[in-house]
């Protein structure tokens, strides 16, 4: 009888809970599930970073390197610049803009300066450059820099058609430009470079 009384006492002293008992705690996830989650997160971040890089370099900004001396003294060989691809989605290229273009003569890339836009008449004679009948003021060139016609000509004349531009290198005596291959279509102009 003594044993039964002791058991009754223990039952009476146990606290009575108003809520049903809690389910047992979940065991921790196995280590490989945690590793898989981490790897998938890293892969997602890397994928987003790569997609952002591609978007920026194809549609916004791109690094370019000057190869050659056709834009000296403004741009020098092996210098690096940022090409703004986005600017020409909001405005048209303008005279004096330095642009990266697809060179019509060899389908490579070139950096040149726009000197005339659609509807302009360009005339080169005796070392002078005329646009629409007026001697072009070019403060970006050293004083008295001559602009001669292509080697086989004494003088040349071009009319920039619709969406066409006339481009020249700032190093006029050492530049293959519109004097050689004519006007450049708008779709060949890839972006703007600011020195």
Short mmCIF file of the C-alpha atoms (twelve columns), coordinates in Angstrom:
data_MODEL
# 
_entry.id   MODEL 
# 
loop_
_atom_site.group_PDB 
_atom_site.id 
_atom_site.type_symbol 
_atom_site.label_atom_id 
_atom_site.label_alt_id 
_atom_site.label_comp_id 
_atom_site.label_asym_id 
_atom_site.label_seq_id 
_atom_site.Cartn_x 
_atom_site.Cartn_y 
_atom_site.Cartn_z 
_atom_site.pdbx_PDB_model_num 
ATOM 1   C CA . UNK A 1   0.000  0.000  0.000    1 
ATOM 2   C CA . UNK A 2   2.822  2.269  0.647    1 
ATOM 3   C CA . UNK A 3   3.971  1.962  -2.959   1 
ATOM 4   C CA . UNK A 4   0.596  2.850  -4.367   1 
ATOM 5   C CA . UNK A 5   0.354  5.906  -2.199   1 
ATOM 6   C CA . UNK A 6   3.721  7.091  -3.403   1 
ATOM 7   C CA . UNK A 7   2.681  6.769  -7.014   1 
ATOM 8   C CA . UNK A 8   -0.500 8.680  -6.341   1 
ATOM 9   C CA . UNK A 9   1.477  11.469 -4.776   1 
ATOM 10  C CA . UNK A 10  3.769  11.757 -7.739   1 
ATOM 11  C CA . UNK A 11  0.843  11.960 -10.096  1 
ATOM 12  C CA . UNK A 12  -0.796 14.644 -8.047   1 
ATOM 13  C CA . UNK A 13  2.380  16.764 -7.857   1 
ATOM 14  C CA . UNK A 14  2.955  16.775 -11.679  1 
ATOM 15  C CA . UNK A 15  1.833  20.070 -13.245  1 
ATOM 16  C CA . UNK A 16  -1.227 19.840 -15.391  1 
ATOM 17  C CA . UNK A 17  -0.887 21.560 -18.771  1 
ATOM 18  C CA . UNK A 18  -3.893 23.143 -20.469  1 
ATOM 19  C CA . UNK A 19  -2.535 22.583 -23.988  1 
ATOM 20  C CA . UNK A 20  -1.832 19.270 -25.585  1 
ATOM 21  C CA . UNK A 21  1.772  18.177 -25.647  1 
ATOM 22  C CA . UNK A 22  4.064  19.802 -28.279  1 
ATOM 23  C CA . UNK A 23  5.242  17.706 -31.225  1 
ATOM 24  C CA . UNK A 24  8.869  16.720 -30.968  1 
ATOM 25  C CA . UNK A 25  11.375 19.195 -32.473  1 
ATOM 26  C CA . UNK A 26  12.373 18.499 -36.089  1 
ATOM 27  C CA . UNK A 27  15.831 17.086 -36.471  1 
ATOM 28  C CA . UNK A 28  18.367 19.380 -38.184  1 
ATOM 29  C CA . UNK A 29  18.549 19.157 -41.977  1 
ATOM 30  C CA . UNK A 30  21.235 16.861 -43.205  1 
ATOM 31  C CA . UNK A 31  24.460 18.675 -44.198  1 
ATOM 32  C CA . UNK A 32  24.055 17.888 -47.919  1 
ATOM 33  C CA . UNK A 33  20.705 19.720 -48.098  1 
ATOM 34  C CA . UNK A 34  22.324 22.799 -46.598  1 
ATOM 35  C CA . UNK A 35  25.239 22.538 -49.046  1 
ATOM 36  C CA . UNK A 36  22.857 22.164 -52.016  1 
ATOM 37  C CA . UNK A 37  20.954 25.285 -50.970  1 
ATOM 38  C CA . UNK A 38  24.202 27.247 -50.660  1 
ATOM 39  C CA . UNK A 39  25.449 26.071 -54.072  1 
ATOM 40  C CA . UNK A 40  22.154 26.956 -55.764  1 
ATOM 41  C CA . UNK A 41  22.242 30.417 -54.172  1 
ATOM 42  C CA . UNK A 42  25.824 30.966 -55.382  1 
ATOM 43  C CA . UNK A 43  24.892 29.775 -58.884  1 
ATOM 44  C CA . UNK A 44  21.944 32.183 -58.972  1 
ATOM 45  C CA . UNK A 45  24.116 35.113 -57.851  1 
ATOM 46  C CA . UNK A 46  26.800 34.258 -60.440  1 
ATOM 47  C CA . UNK A 47  24.162 33.945 -63.166  1 
ATOM 48  C CA . UNK A 48  22.663 37.332 -62.295  1 
ATOM 49  C CA . UNK A 49  26.130 38.931 -62.191  1 
ATOM 50  C CA . UNK A 50  27.001 37.503 -65.632  1 
ATOM 51  C CA . UNK A 51  23.672 38.608 -67.120  1 
ATOM 52  C CA . UNK A 52  24.172 42.114 -65.708  1 
ATOM 53  C CA . UNK A 53  27.720 42.255 -67.127  1 
ATOM 54  C CA . UNK A 54  26.483 41.206 -70.575  1 
ATOM 55  C CA . UNK A 55  23.642 43.722 -70.474  1 
ATOM 56  C CA . UNK A 56  25.923 46.600 -69.458  1 
ATOM 57  C CA . UNK A 57  28.718 45.826 -71.950  1 
ATOM 58  C CA . UNK A 58  26.378 45.290 -74.902  1 
ATOM 59  C CA . UNK A 59  23.921 48.116 -74.324  1 
ATOM 60  C CA . UNK A 60  25.367 50.670 -71.888  1 
ATOM 61  C CA . UNK A 61  29.159 50.948 -71.454  1 
ATOM 62  C CA . UNK A 62  32.156 49.134 -72.888  1 
ATOM 63  C CA . UNK A 63  35.911 49.506 -72.476  1 
ATOM 64  C CA . UNK A 64  37.807 50.284 -75.690  1 
ATOM 65  C CA . UNK A 65  41.501 50.594 -76.458  1 
ATOM 66  C CA . UNK A 66  42.945 52.941 -79.073  1 
ATOM 67  C CA . UNK A 67  45.039 51.066 -81.629  1 
ATOM 68  C CA . UNK A 68  47.139 53.275 -83.871  1 
ATOM 69  C CA . UNK A 69  47.770 56.999 -84.186  1 
ATOM 70  C CA . UNK A 70  44.899 58.167 -86.399  1 
ATOM 71  C CA . UNK A 71  43.331 60.158 -83.530  1 
ATOM 72  C CA . UNK A 72  46.548 61.760 -82.215  1 
ATOM 73  C CA . UNK A 73  46.972 64.247 -80.580  1 
ATOM 74  C CA . UNK A 74  43.512 63.814 -78.986  1 
ATOM 75  C CA . UNK A 75  43.728 60.059 -78.326  1 
ATOM 76  C CA . UNK A 76  46.977 58.109 -78.198  1 
ATOM 77  C CA . UNK A 77  47.883 54.533 -79.083  1 
ATOM 78  C CA . UNK A 78  47.157 51.971 -76.330  1 
ATOM 79  C CA . UNK A 79  45.074 54.363 -74.229  1 
ATOM 80  C CA . UNK A 80  41.842 52.973 -72.810  1 
ATOM 81  C CA . UNK A 81  38.481 54.725 -72.729  1 
ATOM 82  C CA . UNK A 82  34.862 53.947 -71.937  1 
ATOM 83  C CA . UNK A 83  32.483 53.851 -74.879  1 
ATOM 84  C CA . UNK A 84  28.944 54.985 -74.087  1 
ATOM 85  C CA . UNK A 85  26.590 52.776 -76.105  1 
ATOM 86  C CA . UNK A 86  23.451 54.144 -74.498  1 
ATOM 87  C CA . UNK A 87  23.746 57.827 -75.496  1 
ATOM 88  C CA . UNK A 88  22.743 57.286 -79.136  1 
ATOM 89  C CA . UNK A 89  19.492 55.646 -78.089  1 
ATOM 90  C CA . UNK A 90  18.412 59.087 -76.848  1 
ATOM 91  C CA . UNK A 91  20.050 61.414 -79.379  1 
ATOM 92  C CA . UNK A 92  21.640 61.318 -82.795  1 
ATOM 93  C CA . UNK A 93  25.419 61.517 -83.290  1 
ATOM 94  C CA . UNK A 94  26.661 65.109 -83.687  1 
ATOM 95  C CA . UNK A 95  29.615 66.758 -85.397  1 
ATOM 96  C CA . UNK A 96  32.681 66.843 -83.062  1 
ATOM 97  C CA . UNK A 97  31.579 63.583 -81.341  1 
ATOM 98  C CA . UNK A 98  34.384 61.018 -81.119  1 
ATOM 99  C CA . UNK A 99  32.835 57.677 -81.971  1 
ATOM 100 C CA . UNK A 100 33.668 54.012 -82.215  1 
ATOM 101 C CA . UNK A 101 32.480 52.667 -85.538  1 
ATOM 102 C CA . UNK A 102 32.582 49.572 -87.654  1 
ATOM 103 C CA . UNK A 103 35.107 50.487 -90.344  1 
ATOM 104 C CA . UNK A 104 33.517 50.012 -93.789  1 
ATOM 105 C CA . UNK A 105 36.856 49.203 -95.446  1 
ATOM 106 C CA . UNK A 106 37.793 46.134 -93.373  1 
ATOM 107 C CA . UNK A 107 34.790 45.577 -91.051  1 
ATOM 108 C CA . UNK A 108 37.081 46.131 -88.047  1 
ATOM 109 C CA . UNK A 109 36.641 48.805 -85.400  1 
ATOM 110 C CA . UNK A 110 37.912 52.377 -85.584  1 
ATOM 111 C CA . UNK A 111 37.733 55.554 -83.515  1 
ATOM 112 C CA . UNK A 112 37.069 58.725 -85.503  1 
ATOM 113 C CA . UNK A 113 35.554 62.184 -85.122  1 
ATOM 114 C CA . UNK A 114 32.283 63.109 -86.820  1 
ATOM 115 C CA . UNK A 115 32.685 66.297 -88.872  1 
ATOM 116 C CA . UNK A 116 29.417 66.236 -90.853  1 
ATOM 117 C CA . UNK A 117 25.931 64.750 -90.512  1 
ATOM 118 C CA . UNK A 118 23.085 63.883 -92.881  1 
ATOM 119 C CA . UNK A 119 22.317 66.608 -95.389  1 
ATOM 120 C CA . UNK A 120 25.781 68.228 -95.102  1 
ATOM 121 C CA . UNK A 121 28.046 68.884 -98.083  1 
ATOM 122 C CA . UNK A 122 31.740 68.200 -97.396  1 
ATOM 123 C CA . UNK A 123 34.455 69.630 -99.631  1 
ATOM 124 C CA . UNK A 124 38.223 69.168 -99.267  1 
ATOM 125 C CA . UNK A 125 40.645 71.293 -101.297 1 
ATOM 126 C CA . UNK A 126 44.183 72.646 -100.829 1 
ATOM 127 C CA . UNK A 127 44.431 71.441 -97.233  1 
ATOM 128 C CA . UNK A 128 41.126 73.008 -96.173  1 
ATOM 129 C CA . UNK A 129 37.923 71.324 -95.025  1 
ATOM 130 C CA . UNK A 130 34.607 72.965 -95.875  1 
ATOM 131 C CA . UNK A 131 31.187 71.885 -94.588  1 
ATOM 132 C CA . UNK A 132 28.171 73.439 -96.318  1 
ATOM 133 C CA . UNK A 133 30.451 75.987 -98.017  1 
ATOM 134 C CA . UNK A 134 32.073 77.250 -94.790  1 
ATOM 135 C CA . UNK A 135 35.615 76.579 -93.628  1 
ATOM 136 C CA . UNK A 136 35.232 74.217 -90.680  1 
ATOM 137 C CA . UNK A 137 36.524 75.571 -87.361  1 
ATOM 138 C CA . UNK A 138 38.299 72.699 -85.578  1 
ATOM 139 C CA . UNK A 139 39.571 73.899 -82.176  1 
ATOM 140 C CA . UNK A 140 40.413 70.319 -81.169  1 
ATOM 141 C CA . UNK A 141 43.260 70.196 -83.752  1 
ATOM 142 C CA . UNK A 142 46.638 71.915 -83.507  1 
ATOM 143 C CA . UNK A 143 46.563 75.273 -85.259  1 
ATOM 144 C CA . UNK A 144 46.981 75.161 -89.058  1 
ATOM 145 C CA . UNK A 145 46.518 71.391 -89.339  1 
ATOM 146 C CA . UNK A 146 45.813 70.739 -93.027  1 
ATOM 147 C CA . UNK A 147 43.156 68.360 -94.278  1 
ATOM 148 C CA . UNK A 148 44.039 67.014 -97.700  1 
ATOM 149 C CA . UNK A 149 41.972 64.924 -100.068 1 
ATOM 150 C CA . UNK A 150 42.724 61.217 -100.495 1 
ATOM 151 C CA . UNK A 151 46.154 60.576 -102.091 1 
ATOM 152 C CA . UNK A 152 44.881 60.220 -105.660 1 
ATOM 153 C CA . UNK A 153 42.873 63.467 -105.620 1 
ATOM 154 C CA . UNK A 154 43.548 67.201 -105.416 1 
ATOM 155 C CA . UNK A 155 40.035 67.856 -104.154 1 
ATOM 156 C CA . UNK A 156 37.023 65.808 -103.127 1 
ATOM 157 C CA . UNK A 157 33.340 66.390 -102.402 1 
ATOM 158 C CA . UNK A 158 30.750 64.279 -100.584 1 
ATOM 159 C CA . UNK A 159 27.111 64.679 -99.654  1 
ATOM 160 C CA . UNK A 160 25.969 62.938 -96.481  1 
ATOM 161 C CA . UNK A 161 22.758 61.099 -97.291  1 
ATOM 162 C CA . UNK A 162 20.014 60.085 -94.872  1 
ATOM 163 C CA . UNK A 163 21.532 58.596 -91.697  1 
ATOM 164 C CA . UNK A 164 25.066 59.042 -93.025  1 
ATOM 165 C CA . UNK A 165 28.048 60.713 -91.346  1 
ATOM 166 C CA . UNK A 166 31.433 61.949 -92.503  1 
ATOM 167 C CA . UNK A 167 34.245 60.976 -90.118  1 
ATOM 168 C CA . UNK A 168 37.915 61.936 -89.939  1 
ATOM 169 C CA . UNK A 169 40.846 61.045 -87.730  1 
ATOM 170 C CA . UNK A 170 42.407 63.976 -85.859  1 
ATOM 171 C CA . UNK A 171 45.817 62.964 -87.245  1 
ATOM 172 C CA . UNK A 172 44.768 64.011 -90.742  1 
ATOM 173 C CA . UNK A 173 48.005 62.959 -92.468  1 
ATOM 174 C CA . UNK A 174 47.892 59.460 -91.008  1 
ATOM 175 C CA . UNK A 175 44.257 58.384 -90.976  1 
ATOM 176 C CA . UNK A 176 42.151 56.115 -93.169  1 
ATOM 177 C CA . UNK A 177 38.710 57.689 -92.848  1 
ATOM 178 C CA . UNK A 178 35.772 58.995 -94.900  1 
ATOM 179 C CA . UNK A 179 38.217 60.497 -97.408  1 
ATOM 180 C CA . UNK A 180 39.067 56.883 -98.308  1 
ATOM 181 C CA . UNK A 181 35.810 54.951 -97.755  1 
ATOM 182 C CA . UNK A 182 33.181 57.679 -97.993  1 
ATOM 183 C CA . UNK A 183 30.343 58.412 -95.605  1 
ATOM 184 C CA . UNK A 184 29.498 56.017 -92.769  1 
ATOM 185 C CA . UNK A 185 25.945 54.737 -92.211  1 
ATOM 186 C CA . UNK A 186 24.365 55.336 -88.805  1 
ATOM 187 C CA . UNK A 187 24.182 51.612 -88.001  1 
ATOM 188 C CA . UNK A 188 28.011 51.439 -88.173  1 
ATOM 189 C CA . UNK A 189 28.357 53.938 -85.295  1 
ATOM 190 C CA . UNK A 190 28.531 51.926 -82.079  1 
ATOM 191 C CA . UNK A 191 29.007 54.525 -79.356  1 
ATOM 192 C CA . UNK A 192 30.506 57.755 -78.025  1 
ATOM 193 C CA . UNK A 193 33.975 58.143 -76.466  1 
ATOM 194 C CA . UNK A 194 34.770 61.089 -74.186  1 
ATOM 195 C CA . UNK A 195 38.513 61.744 -73.864  1 
# 
